[in-house]
């Protein structure tokens, strides 16, 4: 008997992505550059987060034609984004055959109360989180992979660092808790107790946890890996930089040798300008994508 | 028994846990010096294009070829199978150590990925729960290749001398029989050390290592 879409099969794809870099792309040409540079997957988008930020208005799922064209030219997995709560966009992406759906705060949320019921899909989902409670809420809805939210489209790693450190320190704290404390912590975090118990037993999230939101340099990628990320997403950081090909390659190599400063120095050389950054402190609340979702 | 898991990218920790469950010492391998003292190697699942490019870039293909030439067993799962094959449909081969032709993503995209219970005679009667993730299969195997398992008439597990491959991911299950098989092969090899026995299928590897 053949069983599709089991949780093990969904989580499994993310396990295969570990130690790798997932890159945002908007055209088939960019997708080829990403694959050639050694990306483990691409995120097919109409605009990268920095341009979504600049354009304003409502950001929605990409045109299926763009996604299909990207799926045609690469052999690595293709991911695509649906708005938070927009389960019909997710149904469309599943019908297109994308390999992973990102229920993403980069797009304008479609539902302020409910995230998508991800258990009801065959295709796996990745979701953003700022802390352990948020990560476990997404897992209870069926997400098979977590990433930090960071602050997308800024080229500023500070928020991704904040979220990764937060999740890691909360996991550590939970590891030292007694059962009675665990129940109270579940209430504090707004997370299901069974999942929190699993975190305590494993000493980590029960799924793969990538870093995302503001990674722009090989050093940023290595920083997130040293802080405990299983891999990294790079959104605007590659194709908003001066030399995307060289930067993409360098970020892939830095993610592999994240703990070897000699190699990091080598791969960081001569990449040209990174994307122009944004100081997150200058963003008002309405401009902070990380505050979308709960 | 020290066994390495190529730690360039992919499901590394899962294989290390499996090796330790089988009583071996599992170590991640990502630099040339990490190969010293290894009696077996696992090339895990991941993205074969990514792993293939990076092993070349950082010169890890040479020590892998050397291990194969010395007759030390190597086990490739999914992407590992793709990397070990002599032929990949529509792509240039990477290590090219096994007389196989593989088709990548051969069962379809992620939504077609699946689990199934397979008969694997070499592992005994109990069926093996196999997890296939955007998996490849083998559509040609040379005469020196021993087919270990077929699924829907396609070859999904095989062995050639001391090289073992599966399309699927035993490391995502609790079933450690493939890992035990690998370690058994490693013990047999170390017992034979010193004898100049011709290890079937490894001549090509010897040639590659001498390049």
HADDOCK unambig.tbl for C-alpha pairs under 7 A between the chains (distance, minus, plus):
assign (segid A and resid 1 and name CA) (segid B and resid 116 and name CA) 5.77 0.50 0.50
assign (segid A and resid 1 and name CA) (segid B and resid 117 and name CA) 6.91 0.50 0.50
assign (segid A and resid 2 and name CA) (segid B and resid 114 and name CA) 6.23 0.50 0.50
assign (segid A and resid 2 and name CA) (segid B and resid 115 and name CA) 5.77 0.50 0.50
assign (segid A and resid 2 and name CA) (segid B and resid 116 and name CA) 4.88 0.50 0.50
assign (segid A and resid 3 and name CA) (segid B and resid 114 and name CA) 5.23 0.50 0.50
assign (segid A and resid 3 and name CA) (segid B and resid 115 and name CA) 5.18 0.50 0.50
assign (segid A and resid 3 and name CA) (segid B and resid 116 and name CA) 6.49 0.50 0.50
assign (segid A and resid 4 and name CA) (segid B and resid 112 and name CA) 6.42 0.50 0.50
assign (segid A and resid 4 and name CA) (segid B and resid 113 and name CA) 5.91 0.50 0.50
assign (segid A and resid 4 and name CA) (segid B and resid 114 and name CA) 4.32 0.50 0.50
assign (segid A and resid 4 and name CA) (segid B and resid 115 and name CA) 6.57 0.50 0.50
assign (segid A and resid 5 and name CA) (segid B and resid 111 and name CA) 6.57 0.50 0.50
assign (segid A and resid 5 and name CA) (segid B and resid 114 and name CA) 6.66 0.50 0.50
assign (segid A and resid 9 and name CA) (segid B and resid 113 and name CA) 6.73 0.50 0.50
assign (segid A and resid 9 and name CA) (segid B and resid 114 and name CA) 6.37 0.50 0.50
assign (segid A and resid 9 and name CA) (segid B and resid 131 and name CA) 6.71 0.50 0.50
assign (segid A and resid 9 and name CA) (segid B and resid 133 and name CA) 6.58 0.50 0.50
assign (segid A and resid 13 and name CA) (segid B and resid 133 and name CA) 6.31 0.50 0.50
assign (segid A and resid 15 and name CA) (segid B and resid 10 and name CA) 6.41 0.50 0.50
assign (segid A and resid 15 and name CA) (segid B and resid 11 and name CA) 5.42 0.50 0.50
assign (segid A and resid 16 and name CA) (segid B and resid 10 and name CA) 4.39 0.50 0.50
assign (segid A and resid 16 and name CA) (segid B and resid 11 and name CA) 5.21 0.50 0.50
assign (segid A and resid 16 and name CA) (segid B and resid 45 and name CA) 5.79 0.50 0.50
assign (segid A and resid 16 and name CA) (segid B and resid 46 and name CA) 4.20 0.50 0.50
assign (segid A and resid 16 and name CA) (segid B and resid 47 and name CA) 6.91 0.50 0.50
assign (segid A and resid 17 and name CA) (segid B and resid 10 and name CA) 5.44 0.50 0.50
assign (segid A and resid 17 and name CA) (segid B and resid 46 and name CA) 5.91 0.50 0.50
assign (segid A and resid 18 and name CA) (segid B and resid 9 and name CA) 5.97 0.50 0.50
assign (segid A and resid 18 and name CA) (segid B and resid 10 and name CA) 4.82 0.50 0.50
assign (segid A and resid 18 and name CA) (segid B and resid 11 and name CA) 6.53 0.50 0.50
assign (segid A and resid 19 and name CA) (segid B and resid 9 and name CA) 4.77 0.50 0.50
assign (segid A and resid 19 and name CA) (segid B and resid 10 and name CA) 6.21 0.50 0.50
assign (segid A and resid 20 and name CA) (segid B and resid 9 and name CA) 6.03 0.50 0.50
assign (segid A and resid 38 and name CA) (segid B and resid 49 and name CA) 6.65 0.50 0.50
assign (segid A and resid 38 and name CA) (segid B and resid 50 and name CA) 4.41 0.50 0.50
assign (segid A and resid 38 and name CA) (segid B and resid 53 and name CA) 6.80 0.50 0.50
assign (segid A and resid 39 and name CA) (segid B and resid 50 and name CA) 6.41 0.50 0.50
assign (segid A and resid 40 and name CA) (segid B and resid 47 and name CA) 5.70 0.50 0.50
assign (segid A and resid 40 and name CA) (segid B and resid 50 and name CA) 6.25 0.50 0.50
assign (segid A and resid 97 and name CA) (segid B and resid 109 and name CA) 6.87 0.50 0.50
assign (segid A and resid 97 and name CA) (segid B and resid 111 and name CA) 6.78 0.50 0.50
assign (segid A and resid 99 and name CA) (segid B and resid 109 and name CA) 6.42 0.50 0.50
assign (segid A and resid 99 and name CA) (segid B and resid 110 and name CA) 4.92 0.50 0.50
assign (segid A and resid 99 and name CA) (segid B and resid 111 and name CA) 6.70 0.50 0.50
assign (segid A and resid 122 and name CA) (segid B and resid 111 and name CA) 5.82 0.50 0.50
assign (segid A and resid 123 and name CA) (segid B and resid 110 and name CA) 6.74 0.50 0.50
assign (segid A and resid 123 and name CA) (segid B and resid 111 and name CA) 5.24 0.50 0.50
assign (segid A and resid 256 and name CA) (segid B and resid 8 and name CA) 6.27 0.50 0.50
